[in-house]
Amino acid sequence: MPADEPIQASIPSTEKPPAPRPIAEQPFDPMPPQGPDAAVDTNAKVASLEPFRDAPRGAVLTTDGGLPISNTDDSLKAGVRGPSLLEDHHFREKMTRFDHERIPERVVHARGSAAHGYFQVYEPLADLSRAVFLNDPSLRTPVFVRFSTVVGSRGSADTVRDVRGFATKFYTPEGNFDLVGNNIPVFFIQDGIKFPDVVHALKPEPANEIPQAQSAHDSFWDFVSLVPESAHMVMWVMSDRAIPRSYRMMEGFGVHTFRMINANNEAVLVKFHWRPLLGAHSLVWDEAQKLAGKDPDFHRRDLWNAIETGAAVEFELGVQVMSEKDELPFGFDLLDATKLVPEELVPVRRIGKMVLDRNPQNFFAETEQVAFHLGNLVPGIENTDDPLLQARLFSYIDTQLTRLGGPNFAEIPINQPLVEVVNHQQDGFHRDTIMTNTANYHPNSIGGGCPFLAGDAGFVHRQEKVHGQITRVRSESFRDHFSQATMFVASQSPVERRHMIEAFRFELGKVIRKPIRERMLGILREVDPDLAEQVALAIGVAVPTGPIQVPPGTSAPGARGDNGGVRVSAALSLENQPKTSIATRKVAVLVANGFDGAAAAAVKAALTAGGAIVEIIAPVLGVIGAAKGAAVEADKTFKTGASVFYDGIFVPGGESSCAALAGNGDAVHWIQEAYKHHKTIGASGEAIDVLVLAELGDAMLAGDEGAEDIVIDKGVVTGRGKDAATLAESFARALATHRHWDRDCDAIPA
């Protein structure tokens, strides 16, 4: 029933129903009207949830049955101090509902955060697909996106080293399309039958449920050291990609190869990419660990606050398009989920933009109950024979049966498509639709033949040739386990490579069993011998010699390919991401009474003009007086905030303010920690002396009193002159570069 159609009471009628028309005469409208006048409204999905929302104001508290409640603070007792009575139906209902408020959390991707928005294609893609939402630039397709970590439980931290989920539900005019991906374009395994194994190995060990939300333990490294096909994915997880700065600065990938079919039934193979318009950036490991303790909700809070304040959360959707004619065009198999297609071979074609602009109103009803499924497809997009994808087709729908209470989870409001759902599905848990069909089977004449088949206007699987004998043998084209891992490592910048070495040292250094550490070094040796040697220096075992050994039944490595001649791919390094915008970057301005208000105001004006967020940090909350310019209200103190929440720090001058900061160990630590994390730091006037006190490594600072020059060195921007506006502009430019890796920070005491 349409949302604007009034619900009418069902009144028995003595009139005979009209005789059904013959099946052949039944009309069928294969597609709702399209075009600018009929385009789905941007907030159509949000609007469709309104009938299910309830925020009673001025109403009387009642039981589920509508009985008004006079007292909900005291249970029914036999006497004032007597025992509680079983006949207290209000207590039993209230407590029973509370006892069952939780549903089983997801086996993986349990901790998530989500947002509503829309997707709009840039131009018709008739050459690629007949999907309606990809062919009407006037159409804003509502979307719901859920970001997540993979390994940890719902109560784990956001900033752990882990893969991040990036799942998008498109509510298209032809039904729901779910693009269920990650922030890493490849996966640990090639065949879904090993999915339970890799997840069991990643999860806390069964004897003690330790460790939570991390892979720094024996079982994970035992598994990947015995499964060489995981080598490529392991390189990504040990890279900076596994600790993103925010969900808004994180790439997304469809992982698998999909098929697109146009109106002429011509097919191409595609890889999906999400590109953040803010660029992809990362945390540093020390910062990520501290954030896990100081604010476990760092990523979900960042996403929520960005949307609440109207900041842009935007991604472009891109596709790599490949011919279906050549099964192995680049020397590796496009159906192998442990492989990516280098952009040097197939550039990413950006086809549209997604904007996330509305937060959920109820976490459980929307973020927790949303159910994604790779089988949610629309005409013009199909799956391929990727054996990992095929397994996910079963697994994703199967897991919802337990998590969401039965097969009718598609009736939960957040999962409902915007188009009408008509079928013969019948009864079961969570069945909300009241079916009044005369006939609940097909074909039928009793119900007038309803509902009808869509014929060619519906989803019709493209006919594909299938050949071969039934077997459990791994394809020879899947056995190149190391060439792309080598390409990924070779594509990293020197600082990214150093971070990777440190990550392996940290993770393998926590592995108790020496044979596992040694076996893993054997895998690293196959990927990059120098990487293996550098890791070995810190974990107490030597790099083994001889060929790697794999257990019986595990895919042994085959011949190495050349990845189509690509040895280094610029797209695989975060250092090649755009670094021109300061939009939504957070800057802490450290002040005490007597600060230079004019310098602080100039910096704030320059930063906010570029879309950055500026917060005032002081020893105490309240109004902080200025020696020059206006007083300010402190947003946080040095105790309630932390440098790890910010992308940069600025300290304005002011003699009394700087004296107070210099004597405040927390303030000095903020500066040192930000410097150690390679963030932009700025200071004016007397505040430069505070930076001197903080002993910022080898950074050069502005000179003597009266000097007008602004000094910019390793992301430290200082000036003693009066030109606060120029200093502010220089600080903003430095902030846009994200990190300043040319610092020597080892001796910084933070």
SVG drawing of the C-alpha trace seen along z (x, -y; Angstrom):
<svg xmlns="http://www.w3.org/2000/svg" viewBox="-24 -44 92 78">
<polyline fill="none" stroke="black" stroke-width="0.4" points="0.0,0.0 1.4,-3.4 2.5,-5.5 0.0,-8.3 -3.0,-6.0 -5.3,-5.9 -5.7,-2.5 -9.3,-1.4 -11.0,1.0 -11.8,4.4 -15.6,4.7 -17.3,7.9 -19.2,7.6 -22.0,9.6 -21.1,8.6 -19.4,11.1 -15.8,10.2 -15.5,9.3 -14.7,12.2 -11.0,12.5 -9.8,11.5 -8.1,14.2 -4.3,14.4 -3.4,13.4 -5.4,10.1 -3.7,9.0 -1.8,5.7 1.8,5.6 3.8,2.4 7.4,3.6 8.9,0.4 7.7,-2.7 8.0,-5.9 11.4,-7.4 12.9,-10.8 13.2,-14.1 9.5,-14.3 9.4,-10.7 12.8,-10.5 13.0,-9.0 13.4,-11.7 16.8,-12.0 15.3,-11.3 12.7,-8.8 14.1,-5.9 14.2,-8.1 10.6,-9.2 9.6,-5.5 10.8,-4.9 8.6,-7.6 5.5,-5.4 7.6,-3.1 9.0,-5.8 7.5,-6.6 8.5,-9.5 5.4,-9.9 5.2,-13.3 2.5,-14.2 1.2,-10.6 0.4,-8.3 2.8,-5.4 1.1,-2.1 1.7,1.6 2.3,3.2 -1.4,3.9 -2.3,0.2 -3.2,0.5 -2.4,-2.8 0.3,-2.4 0.0,-4.2 3.3,-3.1 6.4,-1.7 8.8,-2.1 7.6,0.6 6.7,4.2 3.5,5.7 4.2,7.2 2.3,9.0 2.6,6.3 4.9,3.3 8.0,5.5 6.6,8.8 7.6,10.9 7.0,9.9 4.0,11.5 4.1,13.5 0.7,12.0 2.4,8.6 1.9,8.7 3.4,5.2 6.7,6.3 6.8,9.5 6.1,7.8 8.7,5.0 11.3,7.4 10.7,10.0 11.0,7.3 14.3,6.0 15.7,9.6 15.2,10.0 16.3,6.5 19.5,7.8 19.8,9.9 22.9,12.0 25.7,9.7 27.2,10.3 29.9,13.0 32.1,10.6 31.5,6.8 29.8,6.7 30.9,3.1 29.5,0.7 28.4,-2.8 26.0,-4.0 24.5,-6.9 21.7,-7.7 22.4,-9.5 22.0,-9.3 23.9,-8.3 23.7,-10.1 25.3,-8.9 27.2,-11.5 26.1,-10.4 24.1,-7.5 26.1,-4.3 24.1,-2.6 27.3,-1.2 27.9,0.8 24.6,1.6 20.8,1.4 20.4,0.7 18.0,-2.2 19.9,-4.0 23.0,-4.0 21.3,-5.6 19.4,-8.6 21.6,-11.5 18.5,-13.2 17.8,-10.3 19.1,-10.5 19.1,-7.0 18.7,-6.7 21.5,-4.7 22.2,-3.4 25.9,-2.8 27.4,-0.8 31.1,-1.0 32.5,1.5 35.5,3.3 35.7,7.1 37.2,9.0 36.1,7.3 32.8,7.6 30.3,4.7 32.1,3.5 35.6,3.3 37.4,0.1 37.2,-1.6 40.9,-2.2 42.3,1.3 44.4,2.7 41.7,4.4 39.9,4.6 37.0,2.1 33.7,3.0 32.1,0.7 28.6,1.9 26.2,-0.1 22.5,0.6 21.0,-1.2 17.2,-1.6 16.8,-1.7 13.6,-1.9 14.1,1.7 14.7,3.0 17.6,3.1 21.2,3.4 23.7,4.2 27.4,3.5 29.1,5.3 32.8,4.5 35.8,3.6 38.5,0.9 41.0,3.4 40.5,4.6 41.6,8.2 40.9,11.0 42.7,13.6 41.3,16.7 40.3,17.7 37.4,20.0 34.6,19.4 34.8,22.9 37.8,21.6 35.9,18.5 35.1,20.2 38.7,21.2 40.1,17.7 37.5,16.1 38.1,18.7 41.8,18.0 41.3,14.2 38.8,14.3 39.9,14.5 41.3,17.9 38.5,20.3 40.1,21.1 40.3,17.6 38.5,15.3 41.8,13.3 42.8,11.1 39.9,8.9 39.8,7.1 43.3,7.8 45.4,10.3 48.4,10.2 48.2,13.8 49.3,17.3 46.2,18.7 45.9,16.0 49.6,16.2 49.5,19.9 46.8,19.9 48.2,17.4 51.7,18.9 50.2,22.2 48.0,20.6 50.2,18.8 47.3,17.4 46.8,15.0 50.1,13.2 48.8,10.3 46.0,9.5 48.4,9.7 50.5,7.0 47.5,4.7 46.5,5.4 50.1,4.7 50.0,1.4 48.6,-2.0 45.4,-1.0 44.3,1.0 44.3,-2.1 42.3,-4.7 42.1,-8.3 38.3,-8.2 35.5,-6.4 35.3,-9.7 38.9,-9.3 38.9,-5.6 38.6,-4.0 36.2,-1.2 36.3,1.8 33.8,4.3 36.6,6.9 35.1,9.3 34.7,9.1 31.1,8.4 29.4,8.5 27.5,5.7 25.0,6.3 23.6,3.6 20.3,3.5 21.9,5.3 22.8,8.2 26.5,7.4 28.5,8.1 31.6,6.6 33.5,7.5 33.9,4.7 35.6,4.0 33.9,1.4 35.8,-1.4 34.7,-4.0 37.0,-7.1 36.7,-9.6 36.7,-13.2 38.8,-14.1 41.4,-11.6 42.4,-8.4 44.6,-9.0 45.7,-7.0 46.5,-7.2 49.9,-6.2 50.0,-3.1 50.9,-4.8 48.0,-7.2 45.6,-4.4 46.5,-2.6 46.0,-5.7 42.7,-6.5 41.4,-3.0 41.7,-3.9 40.8,-7.6 37.8,-7.3 36.9,-3.8 34.2,-5.4 36.6,-7.7 35.5,-6.7 31.7,-6.5 31.8,-9.8 33.7,-11.4 31.1,-10.3 28.2,-11.3 29.6,-14.7 30.5,-15.4 27.0,-14.8 25.4,-16.6 27.5,-19.7 26.7,-19.6 30.3,-18.7 30.5,-16.9 30.8,-13.1 31.3,-12.3 32.6,-9.4 32.9,-8.9 32.0,-5.5 34.4,-4.2 34.6,-1.1 37.4,0.8 35.9,2.2 37.4,5.4 36.4,7.5 34.7,10.8 36.3,12.4 39.7,13.0 39.5,14.9 43.1,14.2 44.0,10.9 46.7,9.9 48.3,13.2 46.1,13.7 42.5,14.8 39.9,12.1 37.8,14.5 40.6,14.7 39.6,12.5 43.3,12.3 44.1,10.3 43.5,6.7 43.7,5.1 46.5,2.5 45.2,-0.9 48.1,-1.2 46.4,1.6 42.8,0.6 42.1,-3.0 39.2,-3.6 36.3,-5.3 34.5,-7.5 30.8,-7.2 28.9,-9.0 29.0,-10.5 27.5,-9.4 26.7,-11.9 26.0,-10.8 23.9,-13.6 21.6,-12.1 22.4,-10.1 20.2,-7.2 17.6,-8.1 17.8,-4.7 21.0,-2.6 19.3,0.7 16.4,0.3 18.7,-0.9 22.4,-0.3 22.1,3.0 19.1,4.5 20.2,3.6 20.9,6.8 23.1,6.9 23.2,9.6 25.2,9.9 22.2,11.6 20.3,8.2 20.9,7.4 19.1,5.3 18.8,6.0 22.1,5.0 24.4,6.2 25.2,9.8 27.7,11.9 30.4,14.0 31.8,17.4 34.3,16.1 34.3,19.0 34.5,16.6 31.6,14.6 29.5,17.7 30.0,18.7 29.0,15.2 25.8,15.5 24.8,18.3 26.4,17.1 25.0,13.6 21.4,14.7 21.9,17.7 23.4,15.7 20.4,13.4 18.1,16.3 19.7,16.5 20.6,12.9 17.3,11.4 15.0,14.2 13.9,15.9 13.5,15.5 11.4,12.4 14.2,9.9 13.5,8.2 10.3,6.8 12.3,4.9 11.8,1.2 15.5,0.4 15.7,3.5 12.5,2.8 13.0,1.6 11.1,-1.4 9.4,0.6 6.4,2.7 7.2,6.3 4.8,8.9 5.3,12.6 3.9,15.8 6.2,15.9 4.1,17.1 4.1,16.7 7.1,17.3 8.8,15.2 8.8,11.5 6.1,11.6 4.6,8.1 2.6,8.1 -1.0,9.3 -1.5,11.3 -5.0,11.4 -4.3,13.2 -7.0,15.6 -4.2,17.8 -0.7,18.0 0.9,20.1 1.9,19.8 0.3,20.3 -3.2,19.7 -6.6,18.7 -8.4,18.2 -6.5,15.0 -6.8,13.7 -3.3,15.0 -1.8,12.5 1.0,11.7 2.3,12.0 5.7,12.9 7.7,9.9 9.1,11.8 11.9,10.0 11.3,6.9 12.4,8.6 15.8,9.9 16.9,12.5 20.3,14.2 22.5,13.8 23.2,17.1 26.8,18.1 28.7,21.1 29.5,23.6 32.1,26.4 34.1,28.9 33.7,31.8 32.6,31.6 35.7,31.4 37.3,30.0 40.5,29.0 41.9,25.4 42.3,23.8 45.9,23.5 45.2,19.8 44.6,19.2 48.1,20.4 50.2,17.2 50.2,16.3 53.1,13.8 53.5,11.6 50.8,9.1 52.0,9.1 55.4,8.2 53.9,5.4 52.1,4.0 55.2,3.8 57.2,2.3 54.6,-0.4 54.8,-1.7 56.7,-4.9 59.8,-4.6 57.8,-5.7 54.9,-3.3 57.4,-0.5 58.9,-1.4 55.4,-1.3 54.8,2.1 58.0,3.4 57.1,2.0 53.6,3.6 55.0,7.0 57.4,6.7 54.6,5.7 52.2,8.4 54.7,11.3 56.5,10.2 53.3,11.2 53.3,14.7 54.4,17.1 55.3,20.1 58.7,19.7 57.9,22.1 55.0,19.9 57.2,16.8 59.8,18.6 57.2,20.0 55.7,16.5 59.2,15.2 59.3,17.8 56.2,16.3 57.6,12.8 60.8,14.0 58.8,15.0 57.2,11.6 60.2,9.4 63.5,10.8 64.6,7.5 61.2,7.1 61.7,10.5 65.2,9.7 64.1,6.4 61.2,8.1 63.5,10.9 65.8,8.5 63.2,7.8 61.3,11.1 64.0,13.5 64.1,16.0 66.0,16.1 64.6,16.1 64.4,19.8 65.9,21.2 64.4,23.7 61.0,23.8 57.9,23.1 55.9,26.1 52.1,26.2 49.8,28.8 48.1,31.4 45.0,30.0 46.2,26.4 46.8,24.6 50.6,24.7 52.2,21.7 52.5,21.9 54.5,19.9 54.7,16.1 53.1,13.8 54.2,10.4 50.8,8.6 50.6,7.4 54.1,5.9 53.2,3.6 55.8,3.8 54.9,0.7 51.4,-0.9 51.1,-4.5 47.5,-3.9 48.6,-1.5 50.4,-4.1 48.6,-6.5 51.3,-9.1 49.9,-9.6 46.5,-10.6 45.2,-14.2 46.6,-16.5 45.1,-19.9 42.1,-20.2 41.7,-21.0 38.0,-20.4 36.8,-18.8 40.4,-18.7 40.4,-19.4 42.9,-21.8 43.4,-22.4 44.4,-26.0 46.2,-25.9 45.6,-28.9 45.7,-30.2 44.7,-33.6 46.6,-36.4 46.9,-34.7 47.2,-36.7 43.6,-36.8 44.4,-38.5 46.7,-35.8 44.3,-33.1 41.4,-34.8 43.5,-35.1 44.3,-31.4 40.8,-30.4 39.5,-32.5 41.9,-31.0 41.2,-27.5 37.4,-27.7 37.4,-29.4 38.9,-26.2 36.4,-24.0 38.5,-23.0 37.2,-22.7 38.9,-24.7 38.6,-24.0 40.0,-25.9 42.0,-23.9 42.8,-25.5 43.8,-24.4 40.2,-24.9 36.8,-25.3 35.1,-28.7 36.0,-32.1 39.8,-32.5 40.9,-36.2 43.0,-37.6 45.8,-40.1 44.9,-41.3 41.6,-40.7 38.6,-38.9 38.3,-36.4 37.2,-32.8 35.3,-30.0 37.3,-26.8 35.9,-23.7 38.0,-21.2 40.8,-21.1 44.1,-19.3 42.6,-16.6 39.3,-16.1 40.9,-16.2 44.0,-14.7 46.2,-15.6 45.3,-12.4 41.8,-13.8 43.3,-16.5 45.1,-16.9 47.2,-19.9 48.0,-22.2 48.4,-26.0 49.8,-27.9 49.2,-31.7 51.6,-34.1 50.9,-36.1 53.4,-36.3 51.3,-35.2 49.5,-32.5 52.8,-31.0 54.3,-31.1 51.3,-29.1 51.5,-26.6 55.2,-26.1 54.6,-25.2 51.8,-22.8 53.2,-19.3 50.0,-18.3 50.2,-21.2 53.9,-20.4 53.0,-16.7 50.2,-17.7 52.8,-19.5 55.4,-16.7 52.8,-14.0 51.5,-15.9 55.0,-16.3 55.8,-12.6 52.7,-11.8 53.9,-14.0 51.1,-16.5 51.2,-20.2 52.2,-22.5 52.1,-26.3 53.2,-29.0 53.4,-32.8 55.3,-35.2 56.2,-34.0 54.6,-30.6 57.7,-29.7 59.6,-29.5 57.0,-26.8 58.0,-24.8 61.7,-25.2 60.8,-23.8 59.1,-20.9 62.3,-20.0 60.8,-19.2 63.7,-17.2 65.5,-18.9 62.7,-21.4 63.9,-24.9 61.9,-27.7 61.4,-31.4 64.2,-33.7 64.6,-36.5 62.1,-39.1 61.2,-41.5 62.0,-39.1 59.3,-39.2 60.1,-36.0 57.9,-32.9 59.8,-29.7 58.2,-26.4 60.2,-23.3 59.0,-19.7 55.4,-20.9 56.3,-23.3 55.1,-26.8 56.4,-29.7 56.6,-33.4 57.5,-36.2 56.3,-39.0 53.0,-40.8 51.7,-39.3 49.3,-36.8 47.2,-36.4 50.3,-35.1 51.2,-32.8 47.7,-31.5 47.7,-30.8 51.1,-29.0 49.7,-26.9 46.6,-25.9 48.8,-24.9 50.9,-22.7 47.8,-21.2 46.6,-20.0 49.6,-17.7 48.2,-15.5 51.5,-14.3 55.1,-15.4 57.2,-12.2 60.6,-13.9 60.9,-14.4 63.2,-12.4 60.9,-11.7 62.5,-8.8 63.9,-10.9 60.7,-12.8 59.4,-11.9 55.8,-11.3"/>
</svg>
